[in-house]
Amino acid sequence: MNLDHYINELKTLVNVDCGTQTLAGVATVAGIMESLWQQEGWHTERVNLGEQVGPGVLVCNKPDAEKLDVLLVGHLDTVFAPGTVAERPMSEDDTRLYGPGVSDMKSGLLNILWAMRELDTADKARLSIAVAMNPDEETGSVYSHEWIGGLAKRARCVLVCEAARADGSLVKARKGMAGYHLTFSGVAAHAGNDPEKGRSAITSLANSVIAINALADWDRGTTLNVGVINGGSAANVVADSAVAELDVRFWENDEDARVHRALTALCENGFLKGVTTTLNRVNHKPAMAASEATQVLMQQVEKAGKEEGIDITWQAVGGGSDANHTAALGIPTLDGFGPIGAGFHSPAEWLDKASIEPRIRLLKRVISML
């Protein structure tokens, strides 16, 4: 492959501010990907997922096919705010590429394209292949997971092309995640003259953090983290409102159900007399577990790795991806088919240049073996 060509294409994707809420930037990346696929003669379709997010892109070689041999999945958005590209556009040294989204997951999108560019013509004719690129993975795929799920139900398997882990491992399992907002409504009062007339939303919030933390089960990998709090108006006012943002992670979907029931009950009972608590689940991804069918797919990937001279190792990771949704539907799903990278969601994000070509070969080989 021509690595310089690849890097130039990657630069056009990385050097666009495309955080999930930067809708114009997401649309720009969607347009770049559409154009690249159209140049290869593939059918493309811009997918409207509502006014709250940018567009999705669907690519396929057989647009009239009812069944898919494989669904390849990637996302167009990043977590970075407008202005990030101006501060640190894509750069490189002898071994690595750097920039916002360089490994999470602009390179994954590009690896899919390059693998299909190099796929044997007979395989393209034999297989029905679809590529789904969604605009809101970084915020939980709230608007796109039903679209991707509908495609997955038509597919024999799903390969998600998020980055491989720093040690080169592919991903066989991911924790599920749920995001909640808790809104506390109390009674305001003067903190000096008549504090007894107030009902502090902030005190209620503080009480809730202790109760929420107690729901964790470290032995089973179930964690709860109140990561953002806001409330009150002034130090001399008993706060009548406060908000907390909660992140829940779990290996087992039964644990997700347990925590949801417990949170619901806690909030209904309240954490301070006179203060009501409203619970709102704002996003959710079920846990990705390796089913028997997925384990068969893992064996195929390991065989492909042997044929390409690439060591295959597996990890179970705490972060979620679109693989969580498709695996929960019972579709054999694996993840981590992008190049090797790390530092996701941070200024230190990097991509290993030496891993680009082998990972393209691996993805191409896996698909050719279906």
VOSE-564740 format. One record per residue (C-alpha): residue in one letter; y, x, z. Coordinates in Angstrom, 1 decimal. Example, Ala and Ser with C-alpha at 12.3 -4.5 7.8 and 13.67 -1.06 7.14 Angstrom:
BEGIN
> type	py	px	pz
> a	-4.5	12.3	7.8
> s	-1.1	13.7	7.1
END
This chain:
BEGIN
> type	py	px	pz
> m	0.0	0.0	0.0
> n	3.6	1.0	-0.4
> l	4.9	1.3	3.2
> d	8.5	1.8	2.2
> h	8.4	-1.5	0.3
> y	6.9	-3.2	3.3
> i	9.5	-1.8	5.6
> n	12.3	-2.9	3.3
> e	10.9	-6.4	3.3
> l	10.6	-6.3	7.1
> k	14.2	-5.3	7.4
> t	15.4	-8.4	5.6
> l	13.5	-10.5	8.2
> v	14.4	-8.6	11.3
> n	18.1	-8.2	10.5
> v	18.7	-12.0	10.8
> d	19.7	-13.6	14.1
> c	17.1	-16.3	14.4
> g	16.6	-17.3	18.0
> t	15.0	-20.7	18.2
> q	18.4	-22.4	18.7
> t	20.1	-20.4	15.9
> l	19.0	-23.0	13.3
> a	20.8	-21.4	10.4
> g	19.2	-18.1	11.0
> v	15.7	-19.6	11.3
> a	16.4	-21.4	8.0
> t	17.4	-18.1	6.4
> v	14.2	-16.4	7.5
> a	12.3	-19.5	6.2
> g	14.0	-19.1	2.8
> i	13.2	-15.4	2.6
> m	9.5	-16.1	3.3
> e	9.4	-18.9	0.8
> s	10.9	-16.7	-1.9
> l	8.4	-13.9	-1.3
> w	5.4	-16.3	-1.5
> q	6.8	-18.0	-4.6
> q	7.0	-14.6	-6.3
> e	3.2	-14.3	-5.7
> g	2.6	-17.7	-7.3
> w	1.7	-19.6	-4.2
> h	2.7	-23.2	-3.5
> t	5.4	-23.5	-0.8
> e	6.9	-26.4	1.0
> r	9.8	-26.6	3.4
> v	8.9	-28.8	6.4
> n	11.5	-30.9	8.2
> l	10.6	-31.0	11.9
> g	13.8	-32.7	13.1
> e	17.4	-31.9	13.8
> q	16.7	-30.0	17.0
> v	15.0	-27.0	15.2
> g	15.0	-25.1	12.0
> p	12.5	-25.8	9.2
> g	8.9	-24.9	9.0
> v	7.3	-23.5	5.9
> l	3.8	-24.4	4.6
> v	2.2	-22.1	2.0
> c	-1.1	-22.7	0.3
> n	-3.1	-21.6	-2.8
> k	-4.7	-25.1	-3.3
> p	-2.1	-27.8	-2.4
> d	-4.5	-30.6	-3.2
> a	-7.3	-29.4	-1.0
> e	-8.4	-31.8	1.8
> k	-10.3	-29.1	3.7
> l	-9.1	-25.5	4.5
> d	-11.3	-22.5	4.9
> v	-8.7	-20.8	7.0
> l	-5.3	-21.6	8.5
> l	-3.0	-18.6	9.1
> v	-0.2	-19.2	11.6
> g	3.0	-17.4	12.5
> h	6.5	-18.2	13.7
> l	9.9	-17.7	12.2
> d	12.0	-17.7	15.4
> t	12.7	-15.1	18.1
> v	14.1	-15.3	21.7
> f	17.3	-13.3	20.9
> a	20.8	-14.6	21.0
> p	23.3	-14.5	18.2
> g	24.9	-11.1	17.9
> t	21.7	-9.2	18.8
> v	21.2	-7.9	15.2
> a	24.8	-6.5	15.2
> e	24.0	-4.6	18.4
> r	20.7	-3.2	17.4
> p	19.5	-3.8	13.8
> m	16.1	-2.6	12.7
> s	15.7	1.1	13.1
> e	12.9	3.6	13.0
> d	11.7	7.0	14.1
> d	8.6	9.0	12.9
> t	6.1	6.6	14.4
> r	7.7	3.3	15.3
> l	10.0	0.6	14.1
> y	12.4	-1.2	16.5
> g	14.5	-4.3	16.4
> p	14.7	-8.0	17.5
> g	11.4	-9.6	16.5
> v	10.0	-6.6	14.7
> s	6.6	-7.1	16.3
> d	7.1	-10.7	17.7
> m	6.5	-11.6	15.0
> k	8.2	-10.7	11.7
> s	5.6	-8.1	11.0
> g	2.9	-10.6	11.5
> l	4.4	-12.9	8.9
> l	4.6	-10.0	6.5
> n	1.0	-8.9	7.2
> i	-0.2	-12.3	6.1
> l	1.7	-12.0	2.9
> w	0.5	-8.5	2.2
> a	-3.1	-9.4	3.0
> m	-3.0	-12.2	0.5
> r	-1.3	-10.0	-2.1
> e	-4.3	-7.7	-1.9
> l	-7.0	-10.3	-1.6
> d	-9.5	-10.3	-4.4
> t	-8.8	-12.8	-7.2
> a	-12.4	-14.3	-6.8
> d	-11.8	-14.9	-3.1
> k	-8.5	-16.7	-3.8
> a	-10.3	-18.9	-6.3
> r	-13.2	-19.5	-3.9
> l	-11.3	-20.2	-0.7
> s	-8.7	-22.8	0.3
> i	-6.0	-20.9	2.3
> a	-3.0	-22.3	4.1
> v	-0.2	-20.5	6.0
> a	1.9	-22.4	8.5
> m	5.2	-20.8	9.8
> n	6.9	-22.7	12.5
> p	10.5	-22.5	13.8
> d	10.1	-23.1	17.6
> e	7.1	-21.1	19.0
> e	9.3	-19.3	21.4
> t	10.2	-22.5	23.1
> g	6.7	-23.9	23.2
> s	6.3	-25.3	19.7
> v	7.5	-28.7	21.1
> y	8.6	-29.9	17.6
> s	5.9	-28.2	15.5
> h	2.6	-28.3	17.4
> e	1.6	-31.7	16.0
> w	2.2	-30.5	12.5
> i	0.2	-27.3	13.1
> g	-2.5	-29.3	14.9
> g	-2.9	-31.6	11.9
> l	-3.4	-28.7	9.6
> a	-5.8	-27.0	12.1
> k	-8.0	-30.2	12.1
> r	-8.6	-29.7	8.4
> a	-9.5	-26.0	8.8
> r	-12.8	-24.2	9.5
> c	-10.9	-21.6	11.6
> v	-7.4	-20.5	12.6
> l	-6.1	-17.0	12.7
> v	-2.8	-16.4	14.4
> c	-1.0	-13.3	13.4
> e	1.0	-12.4	16.5
> a	1.1	-8.7	17.3
> a	-2.0	-6.8	18.4
> r	-1.8	-5.5	22.0
> a	-0.4	-2.0	22.6
> d	-4.0	-0.6	22.8
> g	-4.9	-2.3	19.5
> s	-6.8	-5.2	21.0
> l	-7.0	-8.6	19.4
> v	-6.6	-11.7	21.5
> k	-9.6	-13.9	22.4
> a	-8.0	-16.0	25.2
> r	-4.5	-16.9	26.4
> k	-3.2	-18.6	29.5
> g	-1.9	-22.1	29.2
> m	1.6	-22.8	30.2
> a	3.8	-25.7	31.3
> g	7.5	-25.8	31.8
> y	9.2	-28.2	34.2
> h	12.8	-29.1	35.1
> l	13.3	-30.5	38.7
> t	16.5	-32.4	39.2
> f	17.7	-33.0	42.8
> s	20.2	-35.8	43.5
> g	21.7	-35.9	47.0
> v	25.0	-37.1	48.7
> a	28.2	-35.0	48.6
> a	30.2	-34.6	51.8
> h	32.8	-32.2	53.3
> a	31.0	-29.3	54.8
> g	33.5	-28.9	57.6
> n	34.7	-32.4	58.5
> d	31.6	-34.5	58.1
> p	28.5	-32.6	56.9
> e	26.2	-35.0	58.6
> k	27.2	-37.6	56.0
> g	25.8	-35.4	53.2
> r	22.3	-34.9	51.9
> s	22.1	-31.4	50.4
> a	20.4	-31.2	47.0
> i	20.3	-27.4	47.4
> t	18.5	-27.6	50.7
> s	16.0	-29.9	49.1
> l	15.6	-27.5	46.2
> a	15.0	-24.6	48.7
> n	12.3	-26.6	50.5
> s	10.7	-27.4	47.1
> v	10.3	-23.7	46.2
> i	8.2	-23.1	49.3
> a	6.0	-26.1	48.5
> i	5.7	-25.2	44.8
> n	4.7	-21.6	45.5
> a	1.9	-22.9	47.8
> l	0.3	-24.6	44.7
> a	-0.7	-21.2	43.2
> d	-4.3	-20.1	43.1
> w	-4.2	-16.3	42.5
> d	-8.0	-16.0	42.5
> r	-8.2	-18.4	39.5
> g	-5.1	-17.0	37.8
> t	-2.9	-20.0	38.4
> t	0.7	-19.0	39.0
> l	4.0	-21.0	39.5
> n	7.4	-19.4	39.2
> v	10.7	-21.1	39.9
> g	12.8	-18.8	37.7
> v	16.1	-20.5	37.3
> i	18.2	-22.6	39.9
> n	21.6	-24.2	39.6
> g	23.5	-26.5	41.9
> g	26.5	-27.3	44.0
> s	30.3	-27.2	43.2
> a	31.9	-25.3	46.1
> a	30.9	-23.6	49.3
> n	32.7	-26.3	51.4
> v	30.9	-29.2	49.8
> v	27.4	-30.4	50.7
> a	25.8	-30.3	47.2
> d	24.9	-33.6	45.7
> s	23.0	-32.1	42.7
> a	20.8	-29.1	41.8
> v	18.3	-28.2	39.1
> a	15.3	-25.8	39.2
> e	13.3	-24.6	36.2
> l	9.6	-23.9	36.8
> d	7.0	-22.0	34.8
> v	3.3	-22.7	35.4
> r	0.5	-20.5	34.0
> f	-3.3	-21.1	34.1
> w	-6.6	-19.9	32.6
> e	-8.3	-23.3	33.2
> n	-7.0	-26.6	31.9
> d	-8.5	-28.3	35.0
> e	-6.0	-26.2	37.0
> d	-3.2	-27.5	34.8
> a	-4.2	-31.0	35.7
> r	-4.4	-30.2	39.4
> v	-1.0	-28.7	39.5
> h	0.6	-31.5	37.5
> r	-0.8	-34.1	39.9
> a	0.4	-32.1	42.9
> l	3.9	-31.6	41.5
> t	4.2	-35.3	40.7
> a	3.2	-36.3	44.2
> l	5.5	-33.8	45.8
> c	8.5	-34.9	43.8
> e	7.7	-38.6	44.4
> n	7.7	-37.9	48.2
> g	10.7	-35.7	48.0
> f	11.6	-32.5	49.9
> l	14.5	-33.8	52.1
> k	15.3	-37.3	53.3
> g	18.0	-38.8	51.3
> v	17.5	-36.6	48.3
> t	15.6	-37.8	45.3
> t	13.7	-35.4	43.0
> t	13.0	-36.1	39.3
> l	10.3	-34.1	37.6
> n	10.4	-33.6	33.8
> r	7.8	-31.5	31.9
> v	9.7	-30.0	29.0
> n	7.0	-28.0	27.3
> h	3.2	-27.5	27.5
> k	0.5	-25.4	26.0
> p	-3.2	-25.8	27.0
> a	-5.2	-22.7	27.8
> m	-6.9	-20.9	24.9
> a	-10.5	-20.2	25.7
> a	-13.2	-18.7	23.6
> s	-15.7	-21.4	22.6
> e	-19.2	-20.7	21.2
> a	-17.8	-21.2	17.7
> t	-15.0	-18.8	18.5
> q	-17.5	-16.2	19.6
> v	-19.2	-16.5	16.3
> l	-15.8	-15.9	14.6
> m	-15.3	-12.9	16.9
> q	-18.6	-11.4	15.7
> q	-17.4	-11.8	12.1
> v	-14.2	-10.0	13.0
> e	-16.1	-7.2	14.6
> k	-18.3	-6.9	11.5
> a	-15.1	-6.7	9.3
> g	-13.7	-4.0	11.6
> k	-16.9	-1.9	11.1
> e	-16.6	-2.3	7.4
> e	-13.0	-1.2	7.5
> g	-13.5	1.6	10.0
> i	-11.3	-0.2	12.6
> d	-12.4	-0.4	16.3
> i	-12.2	-4.0	17.5
> t	-11.5	-4.7	21.2
> w	-10.5	-7.9	22.8
> q	-8.1	-9.0	25.5
> a	-7.3	-12.2	27.4
> v	-3.5	-12.3	27.9
> g	-1.1	-14.3	30.0
> g	1.4	-15.3	27.4
> g	0.9	-18.4	25.2
> s	1.1	-18.8	21.4
> d	0.3	-21.4	18.8
> a	-3.3	-20.3	19.2
> n	-3.4	-22.3	22.5
> h	-2.8	-25.6	20.7
> t	-5.3	-25.1	17.9
> a	-8.0	-23.8	20.3
> a	-7.6	-26.8	22.5
> l	-8.4	-29.0	19.5
> g	-11.8	-27.3	19.3
> i	-11.0	-25.3	16.2
> p	-12.3	-21.7	16.3
> t	-9.1	-19.7	16.9
> l	-8.3	-16.0	17.3
> d	-5.0	-14.2	17.7
> g	-3.4	-10.8	17.5
> f	-3.9	-10.1	13.8
> g	-0.5	-8.5	13.3
> p	0.2	-4.8	13.6
> i	0.2	-3.1	17.0
> g	3.4	-3.6	19.1
> a	4.8	-4.1	22.5
> g	8.0	-4.6	24.5
> f	8.2	-8.2	23.3
> h	11.3	-10.2	24.2
> s	13.2	-7.1	25.2
> p	15.5	-4.4	23.7
> a	12.5	-2.0	23.8
> e	10.4	-4.0	21.3
> w	8.5	-1.7	19.0
> l	6.0	-1.7	16.1
> d	3.5	1.1	15.4
> k	4.0	2.1	11.8
> a	0.5	3.6	11.5
> s	-1.1	0.3	12.4
> i	0.5	-1.8	9.6
> e	-1.9	-0.8	6.7
> p	-5.2	-1.0	8.8
> r	-4.2	-4.4	10.1
> i	-3.5	-5.7	6.7
> r	-6.9	-4.4	5.6
> l	-8.6	-6.0	8.5
> l	-7.1	-9.4	7.9
> k	-7.9	-9.3	4.2
> r	-11.5	-8.3	5.0
> v	-12.0	-11.1	7.6
> i	-10.7	-13.7	5.1
> s	-12.9	-12.3	2.3
> m	-16.0	-12.8	4.6
> l	-15.4	-16.5	5.2
END
